[in-house]
Amino acid sequence: MIGGDQVRRAIIQCDRLGYSGEIWPVNPKREQIESRDCYASLHDLPQTPDAAFVAIPNDATVDAVEHLSSIGTGGVVCYASGFAEVGKDGELLQRRLEQVSDGMPLIGPNCYGLLNFQQGVALWPDEQGGERCERGVAIISQSGNISINFTMQRRGVPIAFLISTGNMAGLKTHDYIHVMLENPDVTAIGLYLEQIPDARVLSEAAICALARNIPIVVLQAGFSAVGSSVTMTHSHSMSGNKELSKAFFEKFGMIQVHSIPQFLETLKFVSVLPPVADRTIASISCSGGEAALVADLAETFDLEFSEFTPAQVNQLYQVLGDRVVISNPLDYHTYIWGNQNAQKECFQAVFRGSQATNIKVFDYPAPGLCDTTEWEFAVEAIIDAKNETDARVAVVATMHENFPAHVQQKLVENGIAPMLGMHECIQVISDCVKFASVRENLQSLHPLVSSDSGSSISDTLSEFEAKQQLRQFGVNIVRGRLASDFSEAASIAHGFSYPVVAKACSADIVHKTDSGGVILNILSDENLYDAIVSLSRISDQFLIEEMASEPSLECLVGIRNDKHFGRIMIIGQGGKLTELYSDAAVLFFPVQPEDLRKALVQLKFGKLFSGYRDEYLDLDMIVSTLVRIANFTADESNRINELEINPLFLYPDNQEALVIDAVIRRCK
């Protein structure tokens, strides 16, 4: 350990956790730190260290890391700040740090470091509230202070590892995930993220976690406002960072949460009760109000109450008598309160049902202020009933302060999840169903496709050119031809027969409707002449097209390269009011037909695929069209940076989807 006061604090934490190995402080100005003899320099160390904690100024940190790497040190934590987070000079220094580490695992810089509660190792220069833990969750956090707060939790979360990652000059989020997946005692992984530096490799890590049935729980901060990066197309405003991240986490089975309490409660639950793809539950309480609250939340999160079997009803009747209405959720009143054996029989009867997860609502009084004897009986009854039925059980307090730490710990030791908050408990059960459902389809899940998102746009095609390219890939487009004056336009219109549409055709005009560049339902030569005169004010080329019949639905399809997520597809409600409807789904490449089917039916207009108001859209036909569009943009020879089709007309009765307007931007 290299440094002064931060090294002293790290040694104190190692001692508190019972670390039994050797610690070698390096400080030329001190003889001892916390009863350990100091070495004047790294050159004086008796042998190569397994790990190093470096807490000295940033310039000196680079030199120390270079030496540690040269002697084969196992890994290093760099505490110092003043690197990439401070600007250009810091970025140059961080680049130098990356170079001199030369493959040696490096945590930081600008971080608090590592807490290994399995082995009592604290490469950590501050206070922390964790304890030794043989088996539990690993938390990887980009925030140092929030990392400290995680260690102070009193929610019964078994934390085996906590890593403050800082600037991630060396090890990245996906590296930590892969390392933790190799440890059989890690039950779940929690990520506090402020950015997703490389979504492709993170998707690979998530797939590995799914394969090992290790849930990843994500709390991401720092979303920018939706539409903040809008350039020229509707699809940008429908896929801000928040929407893209949400879709990414859902696709790869990562459980996204939006608060620190939910983060910790979710980690605790999945650590104790591995997720299952069954959304059935049973609820037990001794209050009708509690039963009603659970029922409301279950409906909100799409969970289902299993019906009690005749055998269960009979057993419950034997315990509770005819003064209790026997149903799920069960309010067993207080007639058997204080009777440990009767409560155990009641709980056993419920736990023997077909439901996947059992919830016992249970608020504990404040020890020292109240007599807790009867609550202790209830705890024992829950544990005995769980152990005799091997059921999946969560005990939930309606308020977090009503669940003492020692009771939580006892339940965890018996394989029962002690949950703080009804909402948190019901939400995590629902989230676990989604995780397990993704895992069931693991074989069809593929990592993200990398794309050259840094390529600049060389040109934007005209609408006519864009449609012709799509047509070559089997995409159905509305018939149209180019004209440069009224005479040519009239000849084209006669060939199609009226009514027709006239459009200004220029690569410089993207949203033609907004600029008066589209004139619909032209019925005669006279109308066409007026249209050409009007359009001539903004363009010297005109696209004359057949007037398409009214569709059942106007759809938007956008495909672009995102700097974080690679190539993405956005599907949503199309037409002039695209942003107003705000009904869109995000898909990542490679786009699979099954992904498209799932996305389409979950949109607000998805009811049209099952005959809403006698409108039947052919889902397979539409999916086939979208696959051809995706393949077109994925073909590298086309150099597509961005594509937007708006609208794509969808028709009933097996009619082909029809591209009405399209914008294509190509890469250099």
N, C-alpha and C positions, 0 to 999 in steps of 0.2 A: 504494500500500500504506500503510495507516494504522495506526500503532502503534509499538511499540518493539522489544523483543527478538524477538517472533514475526515481525515484518517482517524483521528481520536474518536469521533462519533461512530464511524464504521466499526471500529474495534469494540466499542461499548455494545453495539447492537449484536455483533458476533458473539460476544460473551453472554449477553442476555439470552440468546437463542441456544446457547450451549455448544457452540462450534468447538470441536476438539482438535482440529488441525493446527498447523503452525501459521503464525502471522508475522510477516517481516515488514515493519515500518521503514520507509526510506525518507530521511530528513537530515540534511547536513548541519542543521542548527539545533537539533535536540538529541539528547542522549537516550531518552526513553519516551515512549507514548503508551499510556495505559499499561505500565509494567513490562512492556516489550522493548528490548534493546533496539535502537535505531541503527540503520546502515547509512553511511554517508552518501552513497550513490548506488545506482543500479549495478555498477560493475562489482560491487562488494558483496552481492547476494551469494549465499552459499551454493545455490543451484537454481535451475530455471523454475520459476513459479508456475503453478497450475493456472492461476488467474491473477490479474493485477487490477488495482483500483488507483486511477491517476487523478489527483485533485490539485493540480498546479496550473499556473497561467497557460493560456492557449498556445503561445509559441513554444513554451517548454514542453507542453503536452505532446506536440508533434515529435519533438526530439525523443521523448521518453518512449512513445509508441514505436518509433523506428527501432530503438534499441531492443525493446521487448520482443518485437517481431523477429529481429535478427537472431535472438537466442532461443526461439521456439516456444515462447510463452503460449499457454493454452487459450487465452483470451483476455480482453481488457475492457474495463469500463472507463470512459472519458467523461469526467464530471464538468470540465470547464465549459463556459459559454464563450461567445465572441467568434462564432464560426458562421455558417451560412445564414443564420437567423438575423445577422446584423447588416447584411448587404454584400456588395461586390468584394470588398477586401476579405470579409469573412468567408465568402464562397471560395475564394482562391486558397485560403488557408485550409478549409475543409477538404478541398480537392487534394491538397498536399497530404493531409492526414490519411485520406483513403489510399493514396499511393504508398506511403511508408508502412501502412499496416500489412500490405502485401499478402492478403488472404487470411491473416490472423483474425479470428472472430472479434468484432469490435462493437460495443454497445455505446451509443451516443454519437457525437459529443452533446453537451448541453442537456444532460440527463441526470437522474438520481441513481440509476443503476439497477442492481439485481438483488432480490430477496428470495433465497432458496430455503423455504421453511421445512423441506424434507431433511436437509443436512445441516441446517442452522447457519448457512452462509449469508452474510449481510454485507454486500459491497454497496453500502448505502450510507450517505453522510448526514442523516437526519433522524428524527424520531420516527417510530413506526409502531403499530399496535398489534402486529400479528404474533402468532405462536407457532411452535413446531406442529407440523401436519404431515402425516405419512401419506395420505391420499386425499386429493382434492383438485380444485380448479387452478388454472394458470391464467393470470391477467396480464395482458400486454397493453401498455398505455403510453400514448404520446404526450401526456401531461404529467409532469413531475408532482405537482401539488395534489392533483386528483388521485395520483397513485398513493400518496401518503394517506389521503382520506379513505381510500379503499381499505387500507390496512387497519383503520380505526373502526370499521364496521362492527356492529354487534347484532348481526342478523343471522348468525349461525352458518355463514358461508365458509366452507372449508377451503382456505387458500393455501395451495402448496407452493406456488411460484408467483412472483410479481416482478415485472420488468418495466422500468421506465425507459422508453426508447429514445427520447430526444430527437436529434436531427437525422438519425439513421444513416450516418455516413458509411457504416459497415453493414451490420446485420439489418435486414428489413423485416417488415411484419410477417411476410410469408416464411422467412427463415425461422423465426421464433415458433411459428405454428408447426413446421415440420419437426423441429427439435422436440417440442412438447408431445407431438403425436408418437414419438418413439418411446415415451415414458409410460409404462402401463398403469401407473398410479395417477395419471392426469385424467380427470373425469369429464372436464369441459374446458373450453378456452374462451376467455372474455377479451374483447378488443375495444379499447377506447381510441377512436380514430379522429384525427382532425383533417386527414386527407387520405385518399387511396392512391399511393404513388405508382403502382403498377397493377392494374386490375387483372391482367392476364395471369400473372404468376399467383396472384391471390386466388383467382378462380381455381387454379390447379391445386393449391393448398386446401381450399374448401372441399374439393372433390376427394382428396385424400382423407380429410376429416370425416366426411360422410361414409367413406369406405370402412373406416374404423369405428363408426357410430359414436364419434365424439362431437357433440354440439359446439358450434361457435356462436357466441352471443356478441352482438355489435351495438355499441353506442357511438354514433357519429355526431360530431359537433361541427359548426362552421359552414352550414349550408348557405349558399348565396341565394338571393331572391330568384324565384322562377322567372325566366325570361331575361335575366341580366346579361346573357351573352347572345341575345337575339341579333342576328345579322339581317338576312333578307327573306327568310322563309318562315312559314307558319310552324313547321315541325320543330324549329329551334325553341319557340316559345312554349311548346308542349312537352319539352324534355329537358327541364332544368336539372341542376345537380341533384336536387332532392329526389326527383322522379327517377333519374338514372340510378342513383345509389339504391333506392328502394327496390327497383326492378332487379338490379344486380344481386342484392342480398337474397331476395326471394328465389331467384333462379337457382342459386347455388346453396340453398338450404341454410343460410346463415340467419339466425334469429335476430332481427333488428328491434331495438327498444329505444325509447325516447326520454328516459330519465335514469338517474343513478339508482334510485330505489328499485325500479323495474329491472335494471341491469343486474343488480345483486340478487334480487329474488329469483330471477330466471336462472342465473348460474347455480344458485343453491338447489332449485327444483331439479334441474337436469342432472346435477351431480348426484342427487339422491335417487331420483326416479328417471331412468333412461327413457327418452321419448318413444311413444307408440303412435301409430297412425289411426287410432280408434278414438273418436270424439265423444264416446258415451261416458257419463259420470253418474255418481250418486252423491247426494248431499245429506248430511246428518247435522241437526242442531236442536237445541231445546227452546227455540223461539220461532214463532211464526214470522216475525219480522226478518230474522236472519234468513229463513228459508225463502222468503219472497225476494230478498236482495240477491241471493245466489241465483234464483230462477231468472231474474231480470238480466243479470250479467251473462248467464249461460246463453240466453237468447241473443244478446248483443254479439257474443263471440261465436255463435253458431255451434254450441255444444248441445248434446242430446242427453236427456234423462232416461235411463233404462227403466223398464217396468219391472216391478218386483214379481217373482214367480209365486205360484200358490204356496210352495214350500216356505219361501221367505215370509210371505204374509202370515202364514200359520205360526212360524217361529216368533215373529215380531208380536203377534197377538198374544201368544203365551207369556211374553215378557211385559207388554205394555197394557194389555187389557182392552176393553171397549171404549175407553175414554180418549183414545188417540186415533186420529184418522191415519191409516197406514198408506202412505204414498211416497213417491220420490219426486221432489225432495221431502225428507222426513223431518217433521217437527215432533220430537218425542216428549215434549213438555218437560216437566221437572218431577214427574211422579217417581222416577227411579234415581233421581239425583242423590248422590252420596252412597248409593248401593253399587259397589264396584263390580260385583258378580253380575247383577242385572244389566248394568251398562255394557259389560263385556259381551253378554249374550245378545244384546240389542245390536251392538256394532258388528259382531260376528255375522248375524243374520243378513245385515246389509252388505258386508264385505264379500259374502258368498255369491253375490249377484253377477250378472254378465258384464257389468260396466267395466271400462278400462281403468278408471281412476275414481277413488273415493275421497270426498272432502268432508272433514269434520270441523265445523265452525266452533271456535273455542277461545274465549278471552280469559286470561289468567289475572287474578287480582294482584295488587302490589304486595310482594312479600314484606313482612315487617309491619304493614298497616292492617292487614286482614288475615283471618284464619284461612289458610290455603289447603287444609286437610282434605276437604271434599274434592278440590280440584286435582290434588295429587292422586286421589282414587280414580278420577276420570282419566288422567294420563296413563296410569297403569292399565286401566281397562282398554284404552286404545291400543297400547303396545301389545297386550296379551291377545287381543282380537286380531291384530295385524299378523302377529307371529304364527297364530294357529291357522290362519287362512292364506297367508302369503300374498295378501292383496296389496295393490298400490294405493298408498294412503298419504294424503296431505292434510295437515292440521293448520287451519288458518284463523288468525286473530283479526277481528274487524279493525283494530287499531294497533299500530306497531308497538306502542308502549305497553300493551297488555300481554306481552309474551317475554318473560324473563329469559335471559341467556342460558341459564342452567337447564331450563326445560327444553329450549330449542336443541341444545347439545344432546340431551338424553334421547330426544326423538330422532335426531340424525343418526346417532349410534345404533338405533333400532330400524334404520331404513325407512324412516318416515320424514317427509319434507315439512318442516315448520315454516309456514308462510305468513308474512306480515302484510295484511291487506287483502280484502276480497277481490278487488279489481286486479291487483297484481297476480293473484293466484289463478283466477279464471283466464286471464290473458295468456299466461305462460302455458297453461294446458292447451289452449287453442294454438299457440305458436308451436308447441311440440308436435301437434298433429301435422302441421304444415311441414316441419322438418322431417318427420318420419315419412311423409308422403313423397317428398323429394328423394329421400334415400331409397325408397322402394323402386324408383325409376332411375337409379344411379347409372345403369348400363347405357341409357340414352343421353346422359349428360356429358357435354364436351366443354373443355376450357374455351375461353374467349379466343377469337382470332385476332392476331396482331394486325394493325394497319398502319400505313405511313401517314399518320395524322399530321405530321409536320410539313407535308408537301403543300406548296402554295397552289392556288387556283390559277390555271393558265388561261382558261376561257370559259365563257358561259354559252351554251348552245341556244339557238332560237327554239321556239316551241316546235316548229316543224322538224328541225334536225333531231331534237330530243325524241320525238315520237317515232321517227323513222328508225332510230337506233333500237328503241324498245320493240318495234314491230319485228325486227330481225331476230329477236329472242322469243318470238311467239306470243308477245303481249298484244292483245286486241286494242286497236286505236280507232278513233272515229275517222272516217274517210275525209281527206282534205288535200288541197293543192295550193301552191303559192301563185300569187298574182302581183303584178307591179302597177297595174292601172285598172280602170273600170272595165275596159274592153275584155281584158283577160279574166277579170273577176266574173263578168257576166257569162262568158263562155263556160267557165267552171260550174257556175250555178245552174246553167241550163243542163249540163251533163249530169249533175246530181238531182236536179229538179227542186223547186222551192218547197218548203222553207229551208234557208241556209243560215249559217253563222259567218260573220266577218270579224276578223281579229287583226289588230296591229301585230306584226311579226318582227320582233327585234330582240336580240339578246340583252339589250339594255332595259327592257321593260319586263319585269318579273311578275308583278301583280297587276295584270292588265285591267281587271275589273275596277280597281281603285283609281286608275288613271283614265277611265273611259275608253279602254282599248278593246272592248268586246261588245258587239252588237248582235243580239239574238233575234231569232224568229223573223228573218227578212223574207218577205212574201212575194216581192216583185222586183223587176229591173229598176223601177223608180226608187223603191226602198234601198236597193243595193247601191245605187248611185249616191244617194244621200249618205249612206254608211261609209263609202270610200272617201267622200269629201271630208267627213268628220275624222276618220282615222288618219287621213293624210297629214293632219296637224302634228302627229306624234311618230309617224313611221312612213317609210316609202315602200314597204313590203306588206302584203296582206295575205292572211291565211283564210281561205274560203273552205268551210266544212259543212258536211251534212248536219242538219239539226237533229241531235239525238233525242230519242223518246224519253219521256219522264221516267227516272229510275225509282226503285223502291228506297234506295239509300245512296247518299253521296259520301264517299269515304276518302280519307287522306292517307297517303302512304309516303313517308319520308325516310330516306336512308342517307346517313352521313358518317363521316369519321369523327370520333370524339377523342380528344387528347388523352383521356383516362381509360375509356372503355373500348376503344377500337371502333369497328364498324357497328352501327346500331340501326335498327328499323323502328319507326314510329308508325302505328296504325291508329286512326281515330276517325271521329266524325268530320266530314269534309265540308266543302262549300265556303261561302263567304263568312259564316259565323263560327269558323273552326275554334278560335280561341274562346268564344263565348261558351260553347258546349263543354270544352275542356274534358273531353272523354277520349282518352288515348291509352294505348298500351305500348310498352317499350320491349323490344326483343334484341338479343345480342347475337352476333354471328359466331359460329355457323347457325343459321336459322333452320330449324327442323319443322316439318309439316305438323307434328303434334304440338309444338310450341305455338304455332299459328292458330290451330284449332282452339286450343285452350285460351289464348289471348282474345280471340274474336268473340267467343261465347260469354266471356266475362265482362265485356264492354256493355254500356247501357243499351246499345242497339243489338246486343246478342240475342235478345228474344226473337228477333226476326228469323233466326235460323231454326226456330222450333214452331213457327207458324203463328206469330203474334198478329192478331186481327186478320187471319187468313193470308198473311204474306209469308211465303216460304222462300228463303234464299238458300241456294245450294252451297252448303259450307265447303264441300270437297272441291267444287269448281273454283270458288274464291280462293281457297288455300292454294290450289294449283297455279292460279294467276300470280299470287304473291310469291310463290316459290320461283317462278320464272323471273319476276322482277328482282328478287334477291340474287339469283344466279347471274343476272345481267350485271349488277353492280359489283359482284364478287369476281367477275372475269377481269383479271388485271390488264388485259389488252384494251379494255374500254376506258381505263384511267379515270374512273368515276370517283370524284371527291364527295359529291352531294347530288342527290336526286330527290325531287318532290313531285308527286302526282296529286293534284288537287283540282278538280275532284276525279275520283275513280267511280264511275256509275256502276251500281250493283242492281241486277234485275232478278225477278223471280223466274220460276219455271225453267231452270237449267240454261238460261241465257248467259252468254259470256259477259264477264265484266268488261267495261269499256273505258279506256283512258281518254278523258276530255281535255286535260291540260297537264303539261309536264315541264319541269325545269331541270336541267342537268348542268352541273359544273364539273369540269375535268381538272385533274392534277397535271402539273408539269411533268 
